[in-house]
Amino acid sequence: MSQNNRQSFEEVVEHIRAMLESMRYGSITLVVQDGKVIQLEKNEKVRIK
């Protein structure tokens, strides 16, 4: 893995980690184009009791 690809991969992982820490229920979708993650989508659910 090249230095540029490694840095990009680490950025994606950090974004995913931050998203996971800020949500309780939901999903995270990775959009991939040409083998690279180009977009992250967070769909959060709010449970009302």
N, CA, C and O atoms as a GROMACS GRO file, in nm:
protein
  196
    1MET      N    1   0.085  -0.117   0.000
    1MET     CA    2   0.000   0.000   0.000
    1MET      C    3   0.090   0.123   0.000
    1MET      O    4   0.179   0.135   0.084
    2SER      N    5   0.067   0.214  -0.093
    2SER     CA    6   0.149   0.335  -0.102
    2SER      C    7   0.120   0.428   0.015
    2SER      O    8   0.018   0.415   0.082
    3GLN      N    9   0.210   0.522   0.039
    3GLN     CA   10   0.194   0.617   0.150
    3GLN      C   11   0.064   0.695   0.136
    3GLN      O   12  -0.006   0.716   0.236
    4ASN      N   13   0.030   0.740   0.015
    4ASN     CA   14  -0.092   0.817  -0.009
    4ASN      C   15  -0.215   0.732   0.019
    4ASN      O   16  -0.310   0.778   0.083
    5ASN      N   17  -0.215   0.608  -0.030
    5ASN     CA   18  -0.328   0.517  -0.006
    5ASN      C   19  -0.342   0.485   0.142
    5ASN      O   20  -0.453   0.475   0.194
    6ARG      N   21  -0.229   0.468   0.210
    6ARG     CA   22  -0.231   0.436   0.353
    6ARG      C   23  -0.292   0.552   0.432
    6ARG      O   24  -0.373   0.530   0.523
    7GLN      N   25  -0.252   0.676   0.397
    7GLN     CA   26  -0.306   0.793   0.465
    7GLN      C   27  -0.456   0.804   0.440
    7GLN      O   28  -0.532   0.833   0.533
    8SER      N   29  -0.501   0.781   0.318
    8SER     CA   30  -0.642   0.787   0.284
    8SER      C   31  -0.720   0.679   0.361
    8SER      O   32  -0.828   0.706   0.413
    9PHE      N   33  -0.665   0.559   0.368
    9PHE     CA   34  -0.729   0.450   0.442
    9PHE      C   35  -0.744   0.486   0.588
    9PHE      O   36  -0.850   0.464   0.647
   10GLU      N   37  -0.640   0.542   0.648
   10GLU     CA   38  -0.645   0.581   0.789
   10GLU      C   39  -0.748   0.691   0.813
   10GLU      O   40  -0.813   0.693   0.917
   11GLU      N   41  -0.762   0.783   0.718
   11GLU     CA   42  -0.864   0.888   0.728
   11GLU      C   43  -1.004   0.826   0.729
   11GLU      O   44  -1.089   0.865   0.809
   12VAL      N   45  -1.028   0.731   0.640
   12VAL     CA   46  -1.159   0.665   0.632
   12VAL      C   47  -1.188   0.594   0.764
   12VAL      O   48  -1.298   0.604   0.817
   13VAL      N   49  -1.090   0.522   0.816
   13VAL     CA   50  -1.108   0.450   0.942
   13VAL      C   51  -1.138   0.548   1.054
   13VAL      O   52  -1.225   0.520   1.137
   14GLU      N   53  -1.071   0.660   1.060
   14GLU     CA   54  -1.095   0.760   1.164
   14GLU      C   55  -1.235   0.819   1.153
   14GLU      O   56  -1.302   0.840   1.254
   15HIS      N   57  -1.281   0.845   1.030
   15HIS     CA   58  -1.418   0.896   1.011
   15HIS      C   59  -1.520   0.793   1.057
   15HIS      O   60  -1.618   0.828   1.123
   16ILE      N   61  -1.498   0.667   1.024
   16ILE     CA   62  -1.590   0.561   1.065
   16ILE      C   63  -1.592   0.550   1.217
   16ILE      O   64  -1.698   0.537   1.278
   17ARG      N   65  -1.475   0.555   1.279
   17ARG     CA   66  -1.466   0.547   1.425
   17ARG      C   67  -1.545   0.661   1.491
   17ARG      O   68  -1.619   0.637   1.586
   18ALA      N   69  -1.530   0.783   1.439
   18ALA     CA   70  -1.603   0.898   1.494
   18ALA      C   71  -1.753   0.881   1.477
   18ALA      O   72  -1.830   0.915   1.567
   19MET      N   73  -1.796   0.829   1.362
   19MET     CA   74  -1.938   0.806   1.338
   19MET      C   75  -1.993   0.703   1.437
   19MET      O   76  -2.101   0.722   1.493
   20LEU      N   77  -1.919   0.596   1.458
   20LEU     CA   78  -1.963   0.491   1.550
   20LEU      C   79  -1.975   0.542   1.692
   20LEU      O   80  -2.067   0.504   1.765
   21GLU      N   81  -1.882   0.627   1.733
   21GLU     CA   82  -1.883   0.678   1.870
   21GLU      C   83  -2.001   0.772   1.895
   21GLU      O   84  -2.043   0.791   2.009
   22SER      N   85  -2.054   0.832   1.788
   22SER     CA   86  -2.159   0.933   1.806
   22SER      C   87  -2.300   0.879   1.782
   22SER      O   88  -2.396   0.956   1.783
   23MET      N   89  -2.315   0.748   1.760
   23MET     CA   90  -2.448   0.694   1.734
   23MET      C   91  -2.476   0.572   1.820
   23MET      O   92  -2.385   0.500   1.861
   24ARG      N   93  -2.606   0.551   1.848
   24ARG     CA   94  -2.646   0.434   1.926
   24ARG      C   95  -2.712   0.328   1.839
   24ARG      O   96  -2.686   0.209   1.857
   25TYR      N   97  -2.796   0.369   1.743
   25TYR     CA   98  -2.865   0.277   1.653
   25TYR      C   99  -2.855   0.332   1.511
   25TYR      O  100  -2.862   0.453   1.492
   26GLY      N  101  -2.837   0.246   1.415
   26GLY     CA  102  -2.836   0.291   1.276
   26GLY      C  103  -2.738   0.212   1.192
   26GLY      O  104  -2.700   0.100   1.225
   27SER      N  105  -2.698   0.275   1.083
   27SER     CA  106  -2.606   0.208   0.991
   27SER      C  107  -2.510   0.310   0.929
   27SER      O  108  -2.539   0.429   0.921
   28ILE      N  109  -2.396   0.257   0.885
   28ILE     CA  110  -2.298   0.337   0.811
   28ILE      C  111  -2.275   0.266   0.679
   28ILE      O  112  -2.247   0.146   0.676
   29THR      N  113  -2.286   0.339   0.570
   29THR     CA  114  -2.268   0.283   0.437
   29THR      C  115  -2.144   0.344   0.374
   29THR      O  116  -2.125   0.465   0.377
   30LEU      N  117  -2.060   0.260   0.317
   30LEU     CA  118  -1.942   0.305   0.244
   30LEU      C  119  -1.975   0.300   0.095
   30LEU      O  120  -2.021   0.198   0.046
   31VAL      N  121  -1.951   0.408   0.024
   31VAL     CA  122  -1.968   0.412  -0.120
   31VAL      C  123  -1.829   0.403  -0.182
   31VAL      O  124  -1.742   0.485  -0.153
   32VAL      N  125  -1.808   0.302  -0.268
   32VAL     CA  126  -1.677   0.275  -0.325
   32VAL      C  127  -1.682   0.296  -0.476
   32VAL      O  128  -1.776   0.254  -0.543
   33GLN      N  129  -1.579   0.364  -0.528
   33GLN     CA  130  -1.567   0.385  -0.672
   33GLN      C  131  -1.422   0.362  -0.710
   33GLN      O  132  -1.332   0.420  -0.649
   34ASP      N  133  -1.400   0.281  -0.809
   34ASP     CA  134  -1.264   0.246  -0.855
   34ASP      C  135  -1.177   0.196  -0.741
   34ASP      O  136  -1.058   0.227  -0.735
   35GLY      N  137  -1.236   0.119  -0.650
   35GLY     CA  138  -1.161   0.060  -0.540
   35GLY      C  139  -1.129   0.155  -0.426
   35GLY      O  140  -1.053   0.119  -0.337
   36LYS      N  141  -1.186   0.275  -0.427
   36LYS     CA  142  -1.160   0.373  -0.321
   36LYS      C  143  -1.291   0.416  -0.258
   36LYS      O  144  -1.392   0.432  -0.327
   37VAL      N  145  -1.289   0.436  -0.128
   37VAL     CA  146  -1.406   0.488  -0.058
   37VAL      C  147  -1.419   0.636  -0.092
   37VAL      O  148  -1.328   0.715  -0.064
   38ILE      N  149  -1.531   0.673  -0.153
   38ILE     CA  150  -1.549   0.813  -0.193
   38ILE      C  151  -1.654   0.883  -0.108
   38ILE      O  152  -1.664   1.006  -0.110
   39GLN      N  153  -1.732   0.804  -0.032
   39GLN     CA  154  -1.840   0.866   0.046
   39GLN      C  155  -1.878   0.775   0.161
   39GLN      O  156  -1.881   0.652   0.148
   40LEU      N  157  -1.908   0.836   0.275
   40LEU     CA  158  -1.961   0.764   0.391
   40LEU      C  159  -2.099   0.821   0.420
   40LEU      O  160  -2.117   0.943   0.420
   41GLU      N  161  -2.195   0.734   0.443
   41GLU     CA  162  -2.331   0.778   0.475
   41GLU      C  163  -2.370   0.722   0.610
   41GLU      O  164  -2.353   0.603   0.637
   42LYS      N  165  -2.423   0.807   0.696
   42LYS     CA  166  -2.465   0.766   0.830
   42LYS      C  167  -2.616   0.780   0.839
   42LYS      O  168  -2.671   0.888   0.817
   43ASN      N  169  -2.682   0.669   0.871
   43ASN     CA  170  -2.827   0.667   0.886
   43ASN      C  171  -2.854   0.630   1.031
   43ASN      O  172  -2.841   0.515   1.071
   44GLU      N  173  -2.892   0.730   1.111
   44GLU     CA  174  -2.910   0.708   1.253
   44GLU      C  175  -3.057   0.692   1.288
   44GLU      O  176  -3.143   0.765   1.239
   45LYS      N  177  -3.084   0.594   1.373
   45LYS     CA  178  -3.220   0.569   1.421
   45LYS      C  179  -3.233   0.626   1.561
   45LYS      O  180  -3.140   0.618   1.642
   46VAL      N  181  -3.350   0.682   1.589
   46VAL     CA  182  -3.378   0.733   1.723
   46VAL      C  183  -3.496   0.654   1.776
   46VAL      O  184  -3.604   0.655   1.718
   47ARG      N  185  -3.475   0.585   1.887
   47ARG     CA  186  -3.579   0.504   1.948
   47ARG      C  187  -3.658   0.591   2.046
   47ARG      O  188  -3.600   0.650   2.137
   48ILE      N  189  -3.789   0.599   2.026
   48ILE     CA  190  -3.876   0.673   2.117
   48ILE      C  191  -3.961   0.572   2.191
   48ILE      O  192  -4.030   0.490   2.129
   49LYS      N  193  -3.957   0.577   2.321
   49LYS     CA  194  -4.029   0.477   2.403
   49LYS      C  195  -4.162   0.529   2.447
   49LYS      O  196  -4.236   0.459   2.516
   0.00000   0.00000   0.00000
